[in-house]
Amino acid sequence: MPDLNIQLNGSIGNFDLSVDLQLPSSGVTAIFGPSGCGKTSLLRCVAGLEKISNARITLNGEIWQSSEKFVRPHKRSIGFVFQNSNLFAHLTVRENLGFGKKRCGNIQTGPSLDEITVLFGLEKLLERAVGRLSGGEKQRVALGRALLSNPEILLLDEPLSALDQASKNEIIPYLERMHRFIDIPILHVTHDITEVERFADRLVLMDGGRVVTYGPVIDMLTNSDLPFSQSQGAASILEGIIVDIDLDQGLSRISVDGGTFLVTGQPGNIGDAVRLRISAADISLGHEWDVSKISILNGLATRIIGAVEDDTQMQVTLALGKDGSGAKLLSRITRHSWERLGLAVDGEIFALIKSVALADPSGKSL
């Protein structure tokens, strides 16, 4: 049974909210949608900062809200990070982090100050005044402070939206490390699909105050019924394991469900789990693939499981393996190429992918 249940059906002022979610007790769930769709309202309800009369919220069997009960915000075991860091300006980094630890009282479970300092790369910042921190550094401290309170759930309300692109690139690797380190549910509100692609496990799509649909990120991004697959920036996310590294050639082999990829560089060590992002525009299709006659290193057998015509282009959904039982990919080709190659749903085709088109979650070329 899922350990986080959120049922909201009512109004906040003039805004109607309709949510019914059952989520597991760990991993990152991205709450995604346009501005004003209810993402932050959902988060504030979970935190107890907003109250809807017809609601039921439970975490790990504990009722936070029902028709008979309402647990006030300070009694809920939550860590909350807002768009702005909300650090104490008169305290140092160490003192801000210590404030989070004080909320635990005498409870010794949860991450230590030293663990959080290393996790977020704060070793050289501990004695620095908050006013001397960059935007990205402030958010790293805010994340650390929230986790030092030993919460049962972490709520992130667009923590990167106030940062410039350089600061976002700086902080995202720390969020990925946090994801691997922290075993509690994380609700991450965002309207940036890049953040979803890089470290979310699940995706909740909201619009007009209601949940349109939700599910694993890997499935949601390739679902032809959802807008992600039809956008010009459409991409596939694959989870894989590094199975071989050739230092002489500067190549690594990554195994995914239904095939393997060769990528340039060394994204980790053998046995490490990695995430690959492959743009639909970077996948060509062909009936043949001969690595001795072409520079493209990756030619994977696939089966066409869906196709949507968009003006002069085709958005093609592929599944790895001749039987189509593997991971899904999206390819965007011209309608002319689709017709010239005689392609059809349920047909076999090679997906031709340049190794340099593969990127790890931190956005580096592999």
N, C-alpha and C positions, 0 to 999 in steps of 0.2 A: 504494500500500500504506500502511496506517496505520503511524505511526511509534512508537506506544506500545502495547506488547502486554503484557497482564497475565494470566497463567494461574496460578491458585492452587487446589490441591486437597489439603486436609489439615486438620490440627487445630492450634489454639493452645490448649494446656491441654485443657479439655473442650469447647472451641468448634470446631465444624466450619465450614470456609470453602470455598466452591466458586465460583470466579470465572473467567470467560473473556471478556476484553474486548480489543477492537482499536480504538484511538482515534487520531485525527489528531494532528499535532504542534503544534497551536495551538488556542486557544479554551478556554472554560470548560466543564468537565464536572462537573455536580452529582451527588454521590453521596447519594442520598436514601432515607430509610426510617426506621422507628421506632427508638427507643433499643434498643441491644443487638442490632441486626440484622447487625452486622459492618462498618459503614462505616469506623470508625476503624481496625479491624484491617486492612482492605484498604490504607488509607493507610500504616500502619506497616510493612506488608510491602513496599510500593513504596519506602519510605525505608530499608529494611534493618534496622529496629528490631525486627521480628519475623521469624522464619524458619520457613517451612514446607518440609518435605522435598520434596514434589512440587510444584515451582513453576518457572515460567519468566517472567522479566521482562526486556524489552528496550526501550531508548529510542534512537531514531535509529540503529538497527543495533548499538548496544553492548549486550552481554549483562551485566545486573546480577545475574541469578540463573538458574541452570540446574542440571541434575543433576551437572554437573562444576565449576560455578563459583559463588562467592558474593562479591559486592563489598561490603565493609564500608560502613556508613553514611557515614563521613567521606570515603570515596572516591567517593560518588555525588554528582553535580552537582545537588543539590536545594536548594530554599528551603522551609522548613517554618515555618508560623505556627500556633500552638496556640490553644486557647480563652483562655488567659491569655498575655499578651504576652511573658513571660519576658525582659524587658529587664534590663540591668545597672543595678541601683538606684544604684550609686555613680558612674555616668557620666551626662553630659548627653545630650540628644537627638543633638547632633552627634557625640559620641563613640560612642554606640550605633550610629549609622549608619556611622561610620567602621570599626567592627568588622566590619560586613558587607563593606565594600570590601576589607578586609585579606585576606579569604578568597580573593579573586581573585589575590592575589600581584601579579605584574607584568602580568597580562593586562589590556589596555585596552579590550576589547570590553564590551558591556553598557551599561546606563544609568549616567550620571554622578551624582555627589552632587547637583549643581545640578538635574539633571532630576528626580531622585526627590524632592527638596525641593519643587519646584514641583508635581509630580504629586500629592503627598499634602498639599499646603498646609501645609508645615512651616516656612516662612520665618521666622515670628515665634516659633518654638518651639526653635530650634537650640541656644540657650544655656540652656534651661530644664532643671532637674533632673527626672528621671523621676518622682519623688514628687509633683511639682506638676502632673502631667498628668491629664486625665480618662481614663476607660476607653477612649473612642473615640480620643483622641489617642495613647494607648499603642499601640493596635492599628495605627494609621496608621504609627507609627514602626516597629513590628515588621514590617509589610509592606514598608516601605522598606528596612529592614535586610536582609530576606530577598532582595529583588530586587537589592540592591547586591552580593550575593555572586555575581551573574551565573549563576544556576542554569539548567539545561536544562529543569527542571520545577518548578512551584510547588505545594506541598501545603498546603491550608487545612483545618484540623480545627476546624470550627464556630467560626470566629474572632469571630462576633457573639453567640454564645449567652450569654456572661457580661455582655452589655451591656443596659442598659435601653432602652426603645423610642426615647427621644430620642437616645441615643448611636448606636443602629442607624441611625436616619434621617440622622444626621450622617455616618456612615462609608460608607454604601452608594454615594453618588455618587462617592466616591473609588475604590471597587471597580470601578464602571462605567468610570471613566477609565482605570484600570489595564488593564482588559480590552481597551480600544481601543489602548493604548500598548504592551503587552507581547505579543510574538509567540512565546510558548512555551505548552505545555500546562499548564492549571491544573486540578487536581482539588480540588473544593470540597465537603467533607462538611457536610451540613446536614439538619435535620429540619423546616426552615421553608420551606414552599412559596413564600412571598413572595420569598425570596431567589432561588429557582429562576426564578420568573417575571421577575425584574428584570434579571438579567444572565447567566444560564446559556445556553450554546448547545446542550448535550446533557444528557440526564438518564439516570442509571443508577438503577433502582429495585431496592432490596435488601430481602430479608426472610429471616430465619432463616439468615443466613450465606451466602446464594446470591443471584446476580443473577437477578431475575425477568425483566427486559427492559431494554433501553436504546435510545435513539434521539434525534433532534432534539427539543428542548423543545416546539416548536410543534406537532409531531405527537403527542407523548406526552400533552399536556394535554387534547387533544380526542379521544383514543382512548376510545371507549365501553367497551372491555374493561378499562380501567384505572380505579382508584378516583378519580382526580382529577376526571374528568368528572361523577361522580355526587355529589360533595360539595356542600354548601350554598354554599361559596365558589368553585365552579367558574368558570373564566374562560378566555378565549382570548387568545393572544399573537400579534400580527401585526407583521411587519417592514415598514416603509414608508419612503418618501422624501418629503420636503417639496417640493412642486412649485409652490406659490403661497402668497403671504402678502398679505392685505388688511389693512393697518394701520388704515384708517378704520373697518372693521367689526370689527376685532379677531379675525379668523379666519385660519386656515391650512388649506390643502388638502394632504392626505397621500395619496399613491398607494400602494396595496398590490396584491398579486396578485389581480386580479379586480374591482377597484373603487377608489373614492376616498372619503375621509372629510373632512368639514369639522370642525375642532376650534377651540375658542376659545383665544385667546392666540397666542404665537409660541414654539414649542418649540425653534426653531433657525433656521438660514438655509436658503434654497432650495438643494436638493441634499443636505442633511444626511439621514443615515439615522436613523430614530427607531423606537422600539418602542412599540406600543400594547397596553394591557391592557384588555380589555372583559369585564366581569362578565356571566355568563349571565343573571343576574337583571335586567340593564339592557337586554336585547334583547327587544322586543315583535315580534309577527308580524302581518302583515296582507296581504290580497289587493291592496290599493291603497295608494299613497302620493302625496299631493299637497302639495308643500311650501307652496303658497299657502293651504292650509286647516289646517295643523298646525304647531306650534312645533318639532317634531322636524326637525333639519336633515339627518339621515342616513337615507335610505331606500334600501337596496341590494338589487338583485335577487339572489336566491339560489335554490339547489335543495336540498331536504331530502334528506340522504343517510343519515340514521339517526335513530331515536327509541327511547327507553327509558322505559317507564312506571315511576314510583316513587310508589306509593300514589296520591295525588290529583294528582300532578304529572307532567309529561313533560319529559324532558331531550332536546332536539332538536339534532341536529348538522346544520349548514348548510354549504354551500360557495358562495362568492361567484360570481356570474355565472349567467345563465340555464342554461348548460350544466353548471354545477357544477364548473368546472375551476379555480376560484380558491382563495384561502385559506379555512380552515375557521373557523367560529364555533360557539359553543354558546349555546343559548337555553333558559331554564327557564320554562315556562308551565304553567298548570293543565291537567289532563286535560279539564276542561269546555271550555276554549278550544280545545283540539286538536279535540275532537269538534264543537263549534259551528262552527268554520271549515272543517270537512271536510278536515283536513290528512291527508296520507299521504306515506310515503317515495317519493321521486322526483318529488314535486310542486314547483311553483314557488311562491315566496312572497317578500314583501319583509321584510327585517330592518330594523326601525325602532329607531334608536339615538340617544339624546340626545347631543349633542356633549360635554356636561359629564360624561358617563359614561366618556369616554376619558381615560386617564392615561398619562403617560410613565413610563419605568422608575424615575425618582426619586420617583414617587408624587404629583407635583404635578398639579393639574387643568390640562388643556390649554385 
